[in-house]
Amino acid sequence: MRVELPRRLPRPAAFLLMFAFGLSSCSPDKSWAQLQAPAQSRATLVIFTERPMRENQWADLLEALQRATSRESAHLPALGDAPDLVRGDRIVHGMQVERPITVYLRGDCRLIPMPEYEPAGVLGWVYRVHGKIAPLIHVNCGGIAQELGPVALGLDRKRCDVVMSEALARVIVHEWVHVATQNAGHAREGVTKSSFGIADLLAADDAIWRDPRLALRKRPEL
């Protein structure tokens, strides 16, 4: 995961960033949250997908995000309260929120069994624009699916959806911390570490840690 410094935002990043600022344009005197400083209001994560997702996938993702954001909000004051979650395909005309953060899920967010190999590219990133980390989170669904491919062996589709949702939520929360704190740094452990493997992506999934394939791995911090 990283903070990008683009000369020019690519599409659809530019459109999604304009969308985020458009939602917040009605709120005067907005300020960017500082590390460990109390947030001014509840954030809203507005989630768009590059490819359609099934209703079950959406339900699992929103549930995983609710758990993950509530957990991190409890000990990171800059995040404020657990955010509201809005599906991008259900945006209501004229909707207004104070602290919108756009989340863009890139690629195919399905988890299917595949052999273990090194995923290409980072799993998530945000942009720094004019010295500020913009409220636009990109998530590499394909890279996450590649990372989790070996774990999917033997799982049915419902369980694959749950596992993928846990991993997506973990990456989204990592990038949300960058946005909320305006800090591009990383910690050695926990949700703010610089890179995630299988164990990090599924640190919150109790069932997966009963899988004998992870028996020799140390469960990381949440």
KALIN-V781260 format. One record per pair of residues at least 6 apart in sequence whose ideal C-beta (glycine too) atoms are under 7 Angstrom apart, sorted by sequence separation. I is the first residue (numbers start at 1). J is the second residue. If there is no record, write none. Layout:
BEGIN
i->I j->J
i->I j->J
END
This chain:
BEGIN
i->24 j->30
i->33 j->39
i->73 j->79
i->178 j->184
i->186 j->192
i->187 j->193
i->202 j->208
i->208 j->214
i->72 j->79
i->73 j->80
i->126 j->133
i->127 j->134
i->186 j->193
i->193 j->200
i->9 j->17
i->73 j->81
i->126 j->134
i->152 j->160
i->155 j->163
i->186 j->194
i->31 j->40
i->73 j->82
i->127 j->136
i->126 j->136
i->209 j->219
i->126 j->137
i->152 j->163
i->70 j->82
i->151 j->163
i->69 j->82
i->124 j->137
i->125 j->138
i->69 j->83
i->124 j->138
i->177 j->191
i->124 j->139
i->148 j->163
i->177 j->192
i->199 j->214
i->66 j->82
i->124 j->140
i->148 j->164
i->203 j->219
i->123 j->140
i->174 j->191
i->203 j->220
i->122 j->140
i->173 j->191
i->174 j->192
i->199 j->217
i->204 j->222
i->66 j->85
i->121 j->140
i->145 j->164
i->148 j->167
i->203 j->222
i->65 j->85
i->123 j->143
i->199 j->219
i->200 j->220
i->123 j->144
i->170 j->191
i->199 j->220
i->121 j->143
i->62 j->85
i->120 j->143
i->144 j->167
i->119 j->143
i->144 j->168
i->171 j->196
i->170 j->196
i->119 j->146
i->144 j->171
i->119 j->147
i->58 j->87
i->139 j->168
i->170 j->201
i->189 j->220
i->190 j->221
i->191 j->222
i->16 j->48
i->106 j->138
i->109 j->141
i->114 j->146
i->139 j->171
i->189 j->221
i->190 j->222
i->102 j->135
i->104 j->137
i->106 j->139
i->107 j->140
i->108 j->141
i->112 j->145
i->116 j->149
i->139 j->172
i->101 j->135
i->102 j->136
i->103 j->137
i->104 j->138
i->105 j->139
i->106 j->140
i->107 j->141
i->108 j->142
i->111 j->145
i->115 j->149
i->116 j->150
i->167 j->201
i->170 j->204
i->100 j->135
i->102 j->137
i->104 j->139
i->106 j->141
i->107 j->142
i->110 j->145
i->114 j->149
i->115 j->150
i->137 j->172
i->167 j->202
i->101 j->137
i->103 j->139
i->105 j->141
i->113 j->149
i->166 j->202
i->43 j->80
i->108 j->145
i->111 j->148
i->42 j->80
i->45 j->83
i->47 j->85
i->137 j->175
i->166 j->204
i->38 j->77
i->39 j->78
i->41 j->80
i->42 j->81
i->44 j->83
i->47 j->86
i->113 j->152
i->137 j->176
i->163 j->202
i->166 j->205
i->37 j->77
i->39 j->79
i->43 j->83
i->44 j->84
i->45 j->85
i->46 j->86
i->47 j->87
i->48 j->88
i->112 j->152
i->113 j->153
i->36 j->77
i->37 j->78
i->39 j->80
i->42 j->83
i->47 j->88
i->111 j->152
i->36 j->78
i->42 j->84
i->44 j->86
i->46 j->88
i->137 j->179
i->163 j->205
i->35 j->78
i->34 j->78
i->135 j->179
i->33 j->78
i->133 j->178
i->163 j->208
i->133 j->179
i->124 j->171
i->151 j->198
i->123 j->171
i->111 j->160
i->126 j->175
i->133 j->182
i->124 j->174
i->132 j->182
i->147 j->197
i->148 j->198
i->124 j->175
i->133 j->184
i->147 j->198
i->57 j->109
i->111 j->163
i->126 j->178
i->44 j->97
i->111 j->164
i->126 j->179
i->148 j->201
i->46 j->100
i->48 j->102
i->147 j->201
i->44 j->99
i->48 j->103
i->50 j->105
i->109 j->164
i->43 j->99
i->44 j->100
i->45 j->101
i->46 j->102
i->47 j->103
i->48 j->104
i->49 j->105
i->50 j->106
i->51 j->107
i->53 j->109
i->41 j->98
i->42 j->99
i->44 j->101
i->46 j->103
i->48 j->105
i->50 j->107
i->51 j->108
i->144 j->201
i->151 j->208
i->41 j->99
i->43 j->101
i->45 j->103
i->47 j->105
i->109 j->168
i->49 j->109
i->151 j->213
i->103 j->172
i->26 j->96
i->27 j->98
i->23 j->95
i->23 j->96
i->24 j->97
i->123 j->196
i->23 j->97
i->24 j->98
i->24 j->99
i->101 j->176
i->24 j->100
i->23 j->100
i->101 j->179
i->20 j->100
i->20 j->101
i->20 j->102
i->19 j->102
i->17 j->102
i->16 j->102
i->16 j->104
i->12 j->104
i->79 j->176
i->79 j->177
i->32 j->132
i->60 j->161
i->64 j->165
i->68 j->169
i->72 j->173
i->76 j->177
i->79 j->180
i->60 j->162
i->64 j->166
i->68 j->170
i->78 j->180
i->78 j->181
i->57 j->161
i->61 j->165
i->65 j->169
i->69 j->173
i->56 j->161
i->60 j->165
i->64 j->169
i->68 j->173
i->61 j->168
i->65 j->172
i->61 j->169
i->13 j->127
i->20 j->135
i->20 j->136
i->17 j->134
i->9 j->127
i->17 j->136
i->72 j->191
i->2 j->122
i->16 j->136
i->1 j->122
i->4 j->125
i->6 j->127
i->1 j->123
i->3 j->125
i->1 j->124
i->2 j->125
i->3 j->126
i->4 j->127
i->5 j->128
i->13 j->136
i->1 j->125
i->4 j->128
i->3 j->128
i->3 j->133
i->68 j->204
i->43 j->180
i->67 j->204
i->39 j->180
i->35 j->181
i->33 j->180
i->34 j->181
i->33 j->181
i->34 j->182
i->35 j->183
i->33 j->182
i->32 j->182
i->71 j->222
i->1 j->171
i->1 j->174
i->1 j->175
i->3 j->178
i->3 j->184
i->1 j->194
i->1 j->195
END
